[in-house]
Amino acid sequence: MTVARDVMQVDAHLVESVASDDSVVTAAQMMRDRQVVLVPVCDEGQLVGVVTQTDIVRGCIADGRDPHLTPVGDLARLTEARINVEDSLEKALIVMAEHRVRRLPVTDGDTLVGVLAQSDVTRSMIL
């Protein structure tokens, strides 16, 4: 059985995270530089939530908040949409469908160890 650990993105730049006290600008720049739409928010290596481009637009920009002064922790969503490194790809797809997301943080306990995208699962099935 193939598990998340086998196909998740583990390149350092793909699983970089921001701290909850970093600015929204820092998260947005990371998204731009890494060409990703979701950034995990971690404090001392522990996953505390995620922030997406949509979160930044709806929770900061549209509300007229200053992205230089707004901590990303104000926007981060604590999410149940995550999986463990030993969870099956079937479980990952179920979690994605239930939460209507395309990317999942992968944890070992509460420690972020990777990100699993829907495209990673698809690629593993056809290759």
DOLUMGU-51667 format. One record per residue (C-alpha): residue number from 1; residue in three letters; chain; x, z, y. Coordinates in Angstrom, 3 decimals, m for minus. Each point is the difference from the previous one (the first is absolute). Layout:
BEGIN
<pt><k>NUM</k><r>Ala</r><c>A</c><X>X</X><Z>Z</Z><Y>Y</Y></pt>
...
This chain:
BEGIN
<pt><k>1</k><r>Met</r><c>A</c><X>0.000</X><Z>0.000</Z><Y>0.000</Y></pt>
<pt><k>2</k><r>Thr</r><c>A</c><X>1.332</X><Z>m0.961</Z><Y>3.415</Y></pt>
<pt><k>3</k><r>Val</r><c>A</c><X>m0.044</X><Z>2.821</Z><Y>2.532</Y></pt>
<pt><k>4</k><r>Ala</r><c>A</c><X>0.390</X><Z>0.158</Z><Y>3.774</Y></pt>
<pt><k>5</k><r>Arg</r><c>A</c><X>3.704</X><Z>0.851</Z><Y>m0.234</Y></pt>
<pt><k>6</k><r>Asp</r><c>A</c><X>0.619</X><Z>m3.359</Z><Y>m1.700</Y></pt>
<pt><k>7</k><r>Val</r><c>A</c><X>m1.323</X><Z>m2.200</Z><Y>2.822</Y></pt>
<pt><k>8</k><r>Met</r><c>A</c><X>m0.136</X><Z>2.049</Z><Y>3.217</Y></pt>
<pt><k>9</k><r>Gln</r><c>A</c><X>2.017</X><Z>m0.892</Z><Y>3.070</Y></pt>
<pt><k>10</k><r>Val</r><c>A</c><X>2.993</X><Z>2.268</Z><Y>0.176</Y></pt>
<pt><k>11</k><r>Asp</r><c>A</c><X>2.299</X><Z>m1.832</Z><Y>2.424</Y></pt>
<pt><k>12</k><r>Ala</r><c>A</c><X>0.948</X><Z>2.580</Z><Y>2.623</Y></pt>
<pt><k>13</k><r>His</r><c>A</c><X>m1.469</X><Z>m2.032</Z><Y>2.847</Y></pt>
<pt><k>14</k><r>Leu</r><c>A</c><X>m3.308</X><Z>m0.437</Z><Y>m1.811</Y></pt>
<pt><k>15</k><r>Val</r><c>A</c><X>m0.565</X><Z>3.713</Z><Y>m0.564</Y></pt>
<pt><k>16</k><r>Glu</r><c>A</c><X>1.368</X><Z>1.298</Z><Y>3.259</Y></pt>
<pt><k>17</k><r>Ser</r><c>A</c><X>m2.252</X><Z>2.520</Z><Y>1.619</Y></pt>
<pt><k>18</k><r>Val</r><c>A</c><X>m0.560</X><Z>1.609</Z><Y>3.357</Y></pt>
<pt><k>19</k><r>Ala</r><c>A</c><X>m0.335</X><Z>3.694</Z><Y>0.743</Y></pt>
<pt><k>20</k><r>Ser</r><c>A</c><X>m3.274</X><Z>1.347</Z><Y>1.308</Y></pt>
<pt><k>21</k><r>Asp</r><c>A</c><X>1.608</X><Z>0.837</Z><Y>3.355</Y></pt>
<pt><k>22</k><r>Asp</r><c>A</c><X>1.399</X><Z>m3.538</Z><Y>0.503</Y></pt>
<pt><k>23</k><r>Ser</r><c>A</c><X>m1.786</X><Z>m2.087</Z><Y>2.603</Y></pt>
<pt><k>24</k><r>Val</r><c>A</c><X>m2.536</X><Z>m2.675</Z><Y>m0.824</Y></pt>
<pt><k>25</k><r>Val</r><c>A</c><X>2.466</X><Z>m2.468</Z><Y>1.532</Y></pt>
<pt><k>26</k><r>Thr</r><c>A</c><X>2.575</X><Z>0.982</Z><Y>m2.628</Y></pt>
<pt><k>27</k><r>Ala</r><c>A</c><X>m2.486</X><Z>m0.745</Z><Y>m2.794</Y></pt>
<pt><k>28</k><r>Ala</r><c>A</c><X>m1.048</X><Z>m3.292</Z><Y>1.605</Y></pt>
<pt><k>29</k><r>Gln</r><c>A</c><X>3.620</X><Z>m1.093</Z><Y>0.390</Y></pt>
<pt><k>30</k><r>Met</r><c>A</c><X>0.677</X><Z>0.840</Z><Y>m3.639</Y></pt>
<pt><k>31</k><r>Met</r><c>A</c><X>m3.001</X><Z>m2.089</Z><Y>m1.043</Y></pt>
<pt><k>32</k><r>Arg</r><c>A</c><X>1.233</X><Z>m2.907</Z><Y>2.102</Y></pt>
<pt><k>33</k><r>Asp</r><c>A</c><X>3.617</X><Z>0.244</Z><Y>m1.158</Y></pt>
<pt><k>34</k><r>Arg</r><c>A</c><X>m0.890</X><Z>0.432</Z><Y>m3.686</Y></pt>
<pt><k>35</k><r>Gln</r><c>A</c><X>m2.949</X><Z>m2.420</Z><Y>0.100</Y></pt>
<pt><k>36</k><r>Val</r><c>A</c><X>m2.367</X><Z>2.536</Z><Y>m1.540</Y></pt>
<pt><k>37</k><r>Val</r><c>A</c><X>m3.466</X><Z>1.196</Z><Y>0.993</Y></pt>
<pt><k>38</k><r>Leu</r><c>A</c><X>0.161</X><Z>3.539</Z><Y>m1.399</Y></pt>
<pt><k>39</k><r>Val</r><c>A</c><X>2.582</X><Z>2.696</Z><Y>0.617</Y></pt>
<pt><k>40</k><r>Pro</r><c>A</c><X>0.061</X><Z>3.257</Z><Y>m1.946</Y></pt>
<pt><k>41</k><r>Val</r><c>A</c><X>0.213</X><Z>3.165</Z><Y>2.080</Y></pt>
<pt><k>42</k><r>Cys</r><c>A</c><X>2.291</X><Z>2.595</Z><Y>m1.571</Y></pt>
<pt><k>43</k><r>Asp</r><c>A</c><X>1.287</X><Z>3.360</Z><Y>1.118</Y></pt>
<pt><k>44</k><r>Glu</r><c>A</c><X>3.086</X><Z>1.207</Z><Y>m1.843</Y></pt>
<pt><k>45</k><r>Gly</r><c>A</c><X>m0.524</X><Z>m2.651</Z><Y>m2.689</Y></pt>
<pt><k>46</k><r>Gln</r><c>A</c><X>m3.578</X><Z>1.054</Z><Y>m0.696</Y></pt>
<pt><k>47</k><r>Leu</r><c>A</c><X>m2.770</X><Z>m2.565</Z><Y>0.487</Y></pt>
<pt><k>48</k><r>Val</r><c>A</c><X>m2.467</X><Z>1.307</Z><Y>2.573</Y></pt>
<pt><k>49</k><r>Gly</r><c>A</c><X>m1.927</X><Z>m3.210</Z><Y>0.607</Y></pt>
<pt><k>50</k><r>Val</r><c>A</c><X>0.166</X><Z>m3.657</Z><Y>0.910</Y></pt>
<pt><k>51</k><r>Val</r><c>A</c><X>m0.463</X><Z>m1.970</Z><Y>3.187</Y></pt>
<pt><k>52</k><r>Thr</r><c>A</c><X>m1.011</X><Z>m3.652</Z><Y>0.208</Y></pt>
<pt><k>53</k><r>Gln</r><c>A</c><X>m0.064</X><Z>m2.611</Z><Y>2.734</Y></pt>
<pt><k>54</k><r>Thr</r><c>A</c><X>m3.753</X><Z>0.480</Z><Y>0.171</Y></pt>
<pt><k>55</k><r>Asp</r><c>A</c><X>0.433</X><Z>3.756</Z><Y>0.475</Y></pt>
<pt><k>56</k><r>Ile</r><c>A</c><X>2.328</X><Z>m0.678</Z><Y>2.941</Y></pt>
<pt><k>57</k><r>Val</r><c>A</c><X>m2.401</X><Z>m2.439</Z><Y>1.638</Y></pt>
<pt><k>58</k><r>Arg</r><c>A</c><X>m3.161</X><Z>2.041</Z><Y>m0.543</Y></pt>
<pt><k>59</k><r>Gly</r><c>A</c><X>1.425</X><Z>3.506</Z><Y>0.335</Y></pt>
<pt><k>60</k><r>Cys</r><c>A</c><X>2.430</X><Z>m0.486</Z><Y>2.849</Y></pt>
<pt><k>61</k><r>Ile</r><c>A</c><X>m0.131</X><Z>m3.294</Z><Y>1.905</Y></pt>
<pt><k>62</k><r>Ala</r><c>A</c><X>m3.793</X><Z>m0.412</Z><Y>0.099</Y></pt>
<pt><k>63</k><r>Asp</r><c>A</c><X>m0.363</X><Z>3.622</Z><Y>1.123</Y></pt>
<pt><k>64</k><r>Gly</r><c>A</c><X>2.409</X><Z>m0.555</Z><Y>2.889</Y></pt>
<pt><k>65</k><r>Arg</r><c>A</c><X>2.582</X><Z>2.435</Z><Y>m1.370</Y></pt>
<pt><k>66</k><r>Asp</r><c>A</c><X>3.677</X><Z>m0.507</Z><Y>0.814</Y></pt>
<pt><k>67</k><r>Pro</r><c>A</c><X>1.740</X><Z>m1.143</Z><Y>m3.212</Y></pt>
<pt><k>68</k><r>His</r><c>A</c><X>3.324</X><Z>1.312</Z><Y>1.338</Y></pt>
<pt><k>69</k><r>Leu</r><c>A</c><X>m1.425</X><Z>3.517</Z><Y>0.283</Y></pt>
<pt><k>70</k><r>Thr</r><c>A</c><X>m2.422</X><Z>0.063</Z><Y>m2.921</Y></pt>
<pt><k>71</k><r>Pro</r><c>A</c><X>1.498</X><Z>1.462</Z><Y>m3.181</Y></pt>
<pt><k>72</k><r>Val</r><c>A</c><X>m0.669</X><Z>m2.103</Z><Y>m3.064</Y></pt>
<pt><k>73</k><r>Gly</r><c>A</c><X>m1.215</X><Z>3.157</Z><Y>m1.714</Y></pt>
<pt><k>74</k><r>Asp</r><c>A</c><X>m3.087</X><Z>m0.148</Z><Y>2.234</Y></pt>
<pt><k>75</k><r>Leu</r><c>A</c><X>m0.949</X><Z>m3.285</Z><Y>m1.666</Y></pt>
<pt><k>76</k><r>Ala</r><c>A</c><X>1.282</X><Z>0.539</Z><Y>m3.527</Y></pt>
<pt><k>77</k><r>Arg</r><c>A</c><X>m2.658</X><Z>0.186</Z><Y>m2.625</Y></pt>
<pt><k>78</k><r>Leu</r><c>A</c><X>0.466</X><Z>2.359</Z><Y>m2.882</Y></pt>
<pt><k>79</k><r>Thr</r><c>A</c><X>m0.989</X><Z>m2.231</Z><Y>m2.820</Y></pt>
<pt><k>80</k><r>Glu</r><c>A</c><X>m1.065</X><Z>0.368</Z><Y>m3.573</Y></pt>
<pt><k>81</k><r>Ala</r><c>A</c><X>0.907</X><Z>m3.668</Z><Y>m0.342</Y></pt>
<pt><k>82</k><r>Arg</r><c>A</c><X>3.322</X><Z>0.617</Z><Y>m1.687</Y></pt>
<pt><k>83</k><r>Ile</r><c>A</c><X>1.308</X><Z>m0.099</Z><Y>m3.508</Y></pt>
<pt><k>84</k><r>Asn</r><c>A</c><X>2.677</X><Z>1.689</Z><Y>m2.047</Y></pt>
<pt><k>85</k><r>Val</r><c>A</c><X>3.069</X><Z>m1.889</Z><Y>m1.222</Y></pt>
<pt><k>86</k><r>Glu</r><c>A</c><X>m1.238</X><Z>0.256</Z><Y>m3.597</Y></pt>
<pt><k>87</k><r>Asp</r><c>A</c><X>m3.542</X><Z>m1.235</Z><Y>0.684</Y></pt>
<pt><k>88</k><r>Ser</r><c>A</c><X>m1.013</X><Z>m3.285</Z><Y>m1.608</Y></pt>
<pt><k>89</k><r>Leu</r><c>A</c><X>m0.494</X><Z>m3.175</Z><Y>1.976</Y></pt>
<pt><k>90</k><r>Glu</r><c>A</c><X>m3.627</X><Z>0.081</Z><Y>m1.104</Y></pt>
<pt><k>91</k><r>Lys</r><c>A</c><X>m0.409</X><Z>3.380</Z><Y>1.697</Y></pt>
<pt><k>92</k><r>Ala</r><c>A</c><X>1.749</X><Z>m1.366</Z><Y>3.099</Y></pt>
<pt><k>93</k><r>Leu</r><c>A</c><X>m2.470</X><Z>m2.880</Z><Y>0.225</Y></pt>
<pt><k>94</k><r>Ile</r><c>A</c><X>m2.926</X><Z>2.393</Z><Y>m0.453</Y></pt>
<pt><k>95</k><r>Val</r><c>A</c><X>1.294</X><Z>2.256</Z><Y>2.808</Y></pt>
<pt><k>96</k><r>Met</r><c>A</c><X>0.526</X><Z>m3.046</Z><Y>2.235</Y></pt>
<pt><k>97</k><r>Ala</r><c>A</c><X>m3.542</X><Z>m1.181</Z><Y>m0.668</Y></pt>
<pt><k>98</k><r>Glu</r><c>A</c><X>m1.554</X><Z>3.436</Z><Y>0.504</Y></pt>
<pt><k>99</k><r>His</r><c>A</c><X>1.756</X><Z>0.514</Z><Y>3.334</Y></pt>
<pt><k>100</k><r>Arg</r><c>A</c><X>m0.100</X><Z>m3.653</Z><Y>1.066</Y></pt>
<pt><k>101</k><r>Val</r><c>A</c><X>3.746</X><Z>m0.198</Z><Y>0.653</Y></pt>
<pt><k>102</k><r>Arg</r><c>A</c><X>2.727</X><Z>m2.421</Z><Y>m1.060</Y></pt>
<pt><k>103</k><r>Arg</r><c>A</c><X>2.971</X><Z>2.376</Z><Y>0.097</Y></pt>
<pt><k>104</k><r>Leu</r><c>A</c><X>0.509</X><Z>3.429</Z><Y>m1.526</Y></pt>
<pt><k>105</k><r>Pro</r><c>A</c><X>2.666</X><Z>2.598</Z><Y>0.591</Y></pt>
<pt><k>106</k><r>Val</r><c>A</c><X>1.635</X><Z>0.905</Z><Y>m3.311</Y></pt>
<pt><k>107</k><r>Thr</r><c>A</c><X>0.965</X><Z>3.621</Z><Y>m0.388</Y></pt>
<pt><k>108</k><r>Asp</r><c>A</c><X>1.818</X><Z>2.230</Z><Y>m2.412</Y></pt>
<pt><k>109</k><r>Gly</r><c>A</c><X>m1.856</X><Z>3.223</Z><Y>0.714</Y></pt>
<pt><k>110</k><r>Asp</r><c>A</c><X>m0.355</X><Z>m0.075</Z><Y>3.791</Y></pt>
<pt><k>111</k><r>Thr</r><c>A</c><X>3.270</X><Z>m1.864</Z><Y>0.538</Y></pt>
<pt><k>112</k><r>Leu</r><c>A</c><X>m0.285</X><Z>m3.647</Z><Y>1.055</Y></pt>
<pt><k>113</k><r>Val</r><c>A</c><X>1.995</X><Z>m2.232</Z><Y>m2.354</Y></pt>
<pt><k>114</k><r>Gly</r><c>A</c><X>m1.420</X><Z>m3.449</Z><Y>0.697</Y></pt>
<pt><k>115</k><r>Val</r><c>A</c><X>m2.883</X><Z>m2.191</Z><Y>1.047</Y></pt>
<pt><k>116</k><r>Leu</r><c>A</c><X>m2.087</X><Z>m2.098</Z><Y>m2.375</Y></pt>
<pt><k>117</k><r>Ala</r><c>A</c><X>m1.717</X><Z>m3.068</Z><Y>1.420</Y></pt>
<pt><k>118</k><r>Gln</r><c>A</c><X>m2.781</X><Z>m1.968</Z><Y>m1.596</Y></pt>
<pt><k>119</k><r>Ser</r><c>A</c><X>2.362</X><Z>m2.987</Z><Y>0.037</Y></pt>
<pt><k>120</k><r>Asp</r><c>A</c><X>2.555</X><Z>1.999</Z><Y>m2.049</Y></pt>
<pt><k>121</k><r>Val</r><c>A</c><X>m2.604</X><Z>0.579</Z><Y>m2.690</Y></pt>
<pt><k>122</k><r>Thr</r><c>A</c><X>m1.052</X><Z>m3.642</Z><Y>0.021</Y></pt>
<pt><k>123</k><r>Arg</r><c>A</c><X>3.599</X><Z>m1.207</Z><Y>m0.156</Y></pt>
<pt><k>124</k><r>Ser</r><c>A</c><X>0.721</X><Z>2.256</Z><Y>m2.984</Y></pt>
<pt><k>125</k><r>Met</r><c>A</c><X>m2.983</X><Z>m1.450</Z><Y>m1.851</Y></pt>
<pt><k>126</k><r>Ile</r><c>A</c><X>0.925</X><Z>m3.654</Z><Y>0.448</Y></pt>
<pt><k>127</k><r>Leu</r><c>A</c><X>3.778</X><Z>0.175</Z><Y>m0.398</Y></pt>
